[in-house]
Each structure stands twice: as C-alpha cells, then as structure tokens.
Amino acid sequence: MTSANISVIIPVYNAALYIERAVRSALEQSETGEVIMVEDGSSDNSLEICRQLVKSFEKIRLFTHFHNQNKGAGASRNLGITMANFPLIAFLDADDYYLAERFSESIKILQDDPNVAGVYGPCIHSFKDDHLKILYAKKHDPGIMGLSGPVIPEELLDTLMGGQKGYFSIITLVVRRSILDQTGLFDERLIQHQDTDFIWRLAKKADLVSVSNERPLAVINIHGHNRIFNEKEARHFRQKLMVKWLSLSNKEGFSPKRRNYIIRNLLSSHWLVNMVPSKLQLPIKALLLLIYGFRFPKSVIAFLKEM
C-alpha cells in the first residue's frame, strides 16, 4: 500500500455551513488519496460550495445523482464507493470532521494483517449548545462513542446487536474495498440505520478490529437538524432493519442470542407498540409475534420456546 491510499466518501445534503470543515479535515490526513463528495440534491447552497472546493483542491471529486435527485445517504455513499479509485474506503458525514492522525493506526493494522477487513475506533460529540446536549442525552450517551472494551471479531456482531459495550460510528471505520464485493453496499431502502445494517453485515462476514488506543478519531457534530432527533422516523427504520435481519435469521438459523435480540428489538421499535399505553403493550407484542410467526415461523417458534 502507498501512503495515500484511502478514498474518503462524504454524502452532502444541506450542509453548507459545515462541508468545508469536513473536507479540510479529510485532506489534512496524509493517507487520504481522494475525497469524494456526493451532493444529494440539497436545497441550500451546498452544491455551489462543493464546486468551489473542487476548484481549490485537486484531491476532491464531486458527483451528483441523476437530475440532482435527493436519494439519501445510503445511495450517496454507494455512488461514492463505485467511483472510488483507492483500495481503502472511509466515510465522513458532511457535518462531522476528522481529528489529527485519524488514519495512522488504522493503516498500520491493515498493512500488518491482510486478514483484517476493516478497522474502527472511538469518536466524540460536539454540541451546538447545552440544550441540545441535554436533549441528546435523554436517548444517547453524549460522551465518547465507541466500544467500552476489546471485542474479538467473532463476537463483534453479537456485541453490537446487544449494545452491552456500546457502538461505534461509521465515520471511524476504514474498510478494504474488496470485502464489499462479498458483503454488499448500503441498503438504500433504509433512510436511517443504513449504517448499522452495513456494519452488521461487515461484522457478520469479515474480521473488523478496533484501534488499540482510546484517542478519538473524529467528531460528530450535533446541531439540531440531525436526523437522529426524528424519533418517529428512527423507530420506523429500526423496525425495517429488524424485519430484514429476522428474515435472515429465519433463512440462516442465527444463534439464539442473536435471534432473540432481533425479535425483542423488533417488538419494542414497532409503531403499534409505541402508540398504546404501557399496560396494552404486552398484548400488542403477543399479537405481533403471532403475525411475524406466519412470516418467519422458524425464528419465532424458537423464540417462543425459550420464553
């Protein structure tokens, strides 16, 4: 591998205030071979700023969807992957940014062990104001985002699904482009949680390892317009994510631990459960189990036997 061998892919949507900072943070990394911006039909002047950045930096490439459509982060990342020129792929959201030496250890791990398909690490949050931090903390940890301890690759998927040791962000991931031929790209049907699905499929198929130190690699910018605050949408697409993985479980026969996690999260995220009083949630969950039992009998029956 050469020193500059990473394609950094940045989907851009209504990020005029932040995109230049994101791009500069990627270009400051010596390992960055190119920055691929995919402008996703923004309604602000993001496209104009992207064009200016292309003129200013030779490592930047800019793409848009057909007729400047808005197709979502998954489709934008997929377009970026297909256009990438380098053997390693990294991701960055247009409102976030990398910290110094973001790739230094990740590159060394990938160079030293060809069996490792990807490397991840911790990141931190930055809040526009204290109110947003309080609001965010109601559902998420506002501190360091990352796994709380070492996890061997064989146990990573179950660890991520269960959430016992936390999660890591896709903006800390560096992955070999070649492995994506086996795992597939982002699921464009998932407007939210497409990154979760992508990481789970990687963890299921390939060896992902963490950097060894706790130094944050990137910053997630919480500014109030993040999709994560749209709880109704988040639940809707988490439900879709769980149905997708329950279907996989039914076909492939997941371990009881993995299968039970999927079913419990499917029930808790279902819109019907979340619209009734707590005293009615148990019978609603029983009804949903009956309904999903017809679609995924093997998994649901095994789940019921273990209750």
C-alpha positions as CSV (number, residue, x, y, z in Angstrom):
1,M,0.0,0.0,0.0
2,T,1.1,3.5,-0.7
3,S,0.9,6.2,2.0
4,A,-2.1,7.9,0.3
5,N,-4.5,5.1,-0.4
6,I,-7.8,5.9,1.1
7,S,-10.9,7.2,-0.6
8,V,-12.9,9.3,1.8
9,I,-16.6,9.4,0.9
10,I,-18.8,12.3,2.0
11,P,-22.5,12.4,1.3
12,V,-23.6,16.1,1.2
13,Y,-27.2,17.2,2.0
14,N,-28.0,20.8,3.2
15,A,-24.6,21.0,4.8
16,A,-23.4,24.4,3.5
17,L,-22.4,25.5,7.0
18,Y,-20.2,22.5,7.6
19,I,-18.9,20.9,4.4
20,E,-15.7,22.9,4.1
21,R,-14.6,21.9,7.6
22,A,-15.3,18.2,6.9
23,V,-13.4,18.3,3.6
24,R,-10.4,20.1,5.0
25,S,-10.2,17.6,7.9
26,A,-10.1,14.7,5.5
27,L,-7.5,16.4,3.3
28,E,-5.3,17.1,6.3
29,Q,-4.7,13.3,6.7
30,S,-1.6,12.2,4.7
31,E,-3.3,8.9,4.0
32,T,-6.2,10.4,2.1
33,G,-5.8,9.7,-1.6
34,E,-9.1,11.4,-2.6
35,V,-12.2,13.0,-1.2
36,I,-15.4,12.0,-3.0
37,M,-18.3,14.4,-2.3
38,V,-21.7,13.2,-3.4
39,E,-24.1,16.1,-3.4
40,D,-27.6,14.7,-2.6
41,G,-30.0,17.3,-4.0
42,S,-29.6,19.9,-1.3
43,S,-32.0,22.9,-1.1
44,D,-29.3,25.2,0.3
45,N,-26.1,26.3,-1.5
46,S,-24.1,23.1,-0.7
47,L,-23.6,22.3,-4.4
48,E,-22.1,25.7,-5.0
49,I,-19.7,25.3,-2.1
50,C,-18.8,21.8,-3.3
51,R,-17.9,23.1,-6.7
52,Q,-15.7,25.8,-5.2
53,L,-13.9,23.2,-3.1
54,V,-13.3,21.1,-6.3
55,K,-11.6,24.1,-7.9
56,S,-9.4,24.7,-4.8
57,F,-8.2,21.1,-4.1
58,E,-7.0,18.6,-6.7
59,K,-7.8,15.6,-4.5
60,I,-11.5,16.4,-4.4
61,R,-14.0,14.8,-6.8
62,L,-17.7,15.8,-6.9
63,F,-20.7,13.7,-8.1
64,T,-24.4,14.2,-8.1
65,H,-27.4,11.8,-8.6
66,F,-29.2,11.8,-11.9
67,H,-31.2,15.1,-12.3
68,N,-29.8,16.2,-8.9
69,Q,-32.2,13.9,-7.1
70,N,-32.2,13.5,-3.3
71,K,-31.7,9.8,-2.8
72,G,-30.4,9.6,0.8
73,A,-27.1,8.9,2.5
74,G,-27.0,5.2,1.6
75,A,-27.4,5.8,-2.2
76,S,-24.8,8.7,-2.0
77,R,-22.3,6.5,-0.2
78,N,-22.9,3.7,-2.7
79,L,-22.2,6.1,-5.6
80,G,-19.0,7.2,-3.9
81,I,-17.9,3.7,-3.4
82,T,-18.4,2.8,-7.1
83,M,-16.4,5.8,-8.2
84,A,-13.6,5.3,-5.7
85,N,-10.0,4.9,-7.0
86,F,-8.3,3.6,-3.9
87,P,-8.2,0.2,-2.2
88,L,-9.4,1.5,1.2
89,I,-12.7,3.2,1.9
90,A,-13.5,5.6,4.7
91,F,-16.7,7.6,5.4
92,L,-17.4,11.0,6.8
93,D,-20.6,12.9,7.1
94,A,-20.7,16.5,5.8
95,D,-21.4,18.0,9.2
96,D,-18.8,16.0,11.1
97,Y,-15.0,16.1,10.9
98,Y,-11.8,14.0,11.4
99,L,-9.2,14.7,14.1
100,A,-5.5,14.7,13.6
101,E,-3.8,11.4,12.7
102,R,-7.2,9.9,12.2
103,F,-5.9,7.0,10.0
104,S,-2.4,6.5,11.4
105,E,-3.1,3.3,13.5
106,S,-5.8,2.0,11.2
107,I,-3.5,1.9,8.2
108,K,-0.8,0.1,10.2
109,I,-3.3,-2.6,11.3
110,L,-4.4,-3.2,7.8
111,Q,-0.9,-3.3,6.4
112,D,0.3,-5.7,9.1
113,D,-2.6,-8.2,8.9
114,P,-4.2,-8.9,5.5
115,N,-6.9,-10.9,7.2
116,V,-8.4,-7.8,8.8
117,A,-11.1,-6.3,6.6
118,G,-11.7,-3.1,8.5
119,V,-10.7,-1.0,11.5
120,Y,-12.9,1.1,13.7
121,G,-12.4,3.3,16.8
122,P,-13.9,5.9,19.1
123,C,-15.2,9.4,18.4
124,I,-16.7,12.2,20.4
125,H,-19.6,14.6,20.2
126,S,-19.7,18.3,19.8
127,F,-22.9,20.1,20.7
128,K,-24.2,23.5,19.4
129,D,-25.5,24.3,22.8
130,D,-26.3,22.8,26.2
131,H,-29.9,22.4,25.4
132,L,-29.1,20.0,22.5
133,K,-26.7,18.1,24.8
134,I,-29.5,17.6,27.4
135,L,-31.9,16.6,24.6
136,Y,-29.5,14.2,23.1
137,A,-28.5,12.7,26.5
138,K,-32.1,11.5,27.0
139,K,-31.6,8.8,24.4
140,H,-27.8,8.5,23.9
141,D,-24.5,8.8,25.7
142,P,-23.2,12.3,25.0
143,G,-19.6,11.3,25.8
144,I,-17.2,9.1,23.8
145,M,-18.9,6.9,21.3
146,G,-17.1,3.6,21.0
147,L,-16.9,0.1,22.4
148,S,-16.1,0.1,26.1
149,G,-13.6,-2.8,25.9
150,P,-11.9,-5.1,23.4
151,V,-14.0,-7.4,21.3
152,I,-12.7,-10.2,19.1
153,P,-14.0,-10.2,15.6
154,E,-16.0,-13.4,16.1
155,E,-18.1,-11.7,18.8
156,L,-18.4,-8.3,17.3
157,L,-21.8,-8.7,15.7
158,D,-23.5,-10.1,18.8
159,T,-21.8,-7.3,20.9
160,L,-23.1,-4.6,18.5
161,M,-26.6,-6.1,18.4
162,G,-26.8,-6.4,22.1
163,G,-25.2,-3.0,22.8
164,Q,-23.6,-4.2,26.0
165,K,-20.3,-2.5,25.2
166,G,-21.7,0.4,23.2
167,Y,-21.4,1.1,19.5
168,F,-19.0,2.8,17.0
169,S,-19.8,5.3,14.3
170,I,-19.3,4.6,10.6
171,I,-17.1,7.7,10.4
172,T,-14.4,5.9,12.4
173,L,-14.4,2.9,10.0
174,V,-11.8,2.2,7.3
175,V,-12.6,-0.9,5.2
176,R,-11.0,-2.7,2.4
177,R,-13.0,-2.0,-0.8
178,S,-12.5,-5.7,-1.9
179,I,-14.6,-7.0,1.0
180,L,-17.7,-5.0,-0.2
181,D,-17.9,-7.4,-3.1
182,Q,-18.9,-10.1,-0.6
183,T,-20.9,-8.0,1.9
184,G,-22.7,-5.7,-0.5
185,L,-23.1,-1.9,-0.3
186,F,-25.5,0.2,1.7
187,D,-29.2,-0.7,1.7
188,E,-30.8,2.3,0.0
189,R,-34.2,1.4,1.4
190,L,-33.1,2.3,4.9
191,I,-33.2,6.1,5.2
192,Q,-32.0,5.7,8.8
193,H,-30.0,2.8,10.2
194,Q,-28.4,2.0,6.8
195,D,-25.0,2.4,8.5
196,T,-26.0,0.0,11.3
197,D,-27.1,-2.6,8.7
198,F,-23.8,-2.0,6.7
199,I,-21.6,-2.5,9.8
200,W,-23.6,-5.6,10.9
201,R,-23.1,-7.2,7.5
202,L,-19.4,-6.5,7.6
203,A,-19.1,-7.9,11.1
204,K,-21.0,-11.0,10.1
205,K,-18.8,-11.7,7.1
206,A,-15.4,-10.3,7.9
207,D,-12.9,-9.5,10.6
208,L,-13.2,-6.0,12.0
209,V,-10.9,-4.8,14.7
210,S,-10.5,-1.7,16.8
211,V,-7.6,0.7,17.1
212,S,-5.7,0.0,20.4
213,N,-5.9,3.4,22.0
214,E,-8.8,5.5,23.2
215,R,-7.9,8.6,21.4
216,P,-11.0,9.8,19.4
217,L,-10.7,9.7,15.6
218,A,-13.5,12.0,14.7
219,V,-16.1,14.4,16.0
220,I,-19.9,14.0,15.5
221,N,-21.5,17.5,15.3
222,I,-24.9,17.7,17.0
223,H,-26.6,20.9,15.7
224,G,-30.3,20.3,16.0
225,H,-31.0,19.3,12.4
226,N,-29.6,15.8,12.7
227,R,-32.0,13.1,11.7
228,I,-31.3,11.3,14.9
229,F,-33.8,13.7,16.6
230,N,-36.6,12.4,14.4
231,E,-37.7,9.7,16.7
232,K,-40.7,8.5,14.7
233,E,-38.6,8.1,11.6
234,A,-35.8,6.4,13.6
235,R,-38.3,3.8,15.1
236,H,-39.8,3.2,11.6
237,F,-36.5,2.4,10.0
238,R,-35.2,0.4,13.0
239,Q,-38.3,-1.7,12.6
240,K,-37.5,-2.2,9.0
241,L,-33.9,-3.1,9.9
242,M,-35.1,-5.7,12.4
243,V,-37.5,-7.3,9.9
244,K,-34.7,-7.6,7.4
245,W,-32.5,-9.3,9.9
246,L,-35.3,-11.5,11.2
247,S,-35.7,-12.7,7.6
248,L,-32.0,-13.5,7.5
249,S,-32.3,-15.3,10.8
250,N,-35.2,-17.4,9.5
251,K,-33.2,-18.4,6.4
252,E,-29.8,-18.9,8.0
253,G,-30.6,-20.0,11.6
254,F,-28.9,-17.4,13.8
255,S,-27.8,-18.3,17.3
256,P,-30.5,-17.9,20.0
257,K,-28.8,-14.9,21.4
258,R,-28.7,-13.1,18.1
259,R,-32.2,-14.1,17.1
260,N,-33.7,-13.1,20.4
261,Y,-32.1,-9.7,20.3
262,I,-33.6,-9.1,16.8
263,I,-37.1,-10.1,17.9
264,R,-37.1,-8.1,21.1
265,N,-35.9,-5.0,19.3
266,L,-38.4,-5.5,16.5
267,L,-41.2,-5.6,19.0
268,S,-40.0,-2.6,21.0
269,S,-39.5,-0.5,17.9
270,H,-42.8,-1.3,16.3
271,W,-45.0,1.7,15.7
272,L,-48.1,-0.1,17.1
273,V,-46.3,-0.8,20.5
274,N,-45.3,2.8,20.8
275,M,-48.7,4.3,20.2
276,V,-50.5,2.5,23.0
277,P,-50.4,2.8,26.8
278,S,-47.8,0.7,28.6
279,K,-50.5,-1.6,30.0
280,L,-51.5,-2.6,26.5
281,Q,-48.0,-3.1,25.1
282,L,-47.7,-6.7,26.2
283,P,-50.9,-8.0,24.4
284,I,-49.8,-5.9,21.3
285,K,-46.4,-7.6,21.4
286,A,-48.2,-11.0,21.6
287,L,-50.3,-10.1,18.6
288,L,-47.2,-9.0,16.6
289,L,-45.4,-12.3,17.5
290,L,-48.4,-14.2,16.0
291,I,-48.3,-12.1,12.8
292,Y,-44.5,-12.4,12.4
293,G,-44.8,-16.1,13.2
294,F,-46.6,-16.6,9.9
295,R,-43.8,-14.8,8.0
296,F,-40.8,-16.2,9.9
297,P,-42.0,-19.4,11.6
298,K,-38.7,-21.0,12.4
299,S,-37.3,-18.0,14.2
300,V,-40.4,-17.0,16.1
301,I,-41.3,-20.5,17.2
302,A,-37.7,-21.0,18.5
303,F,-38.0,-17.6,20.3
304,L,-41.3,-18.7,22.0
305,K,-40.0,-22.0,23.1
306,E,-37.2,-20.2,25.0
307,M,-39.5,-17.7,26.7
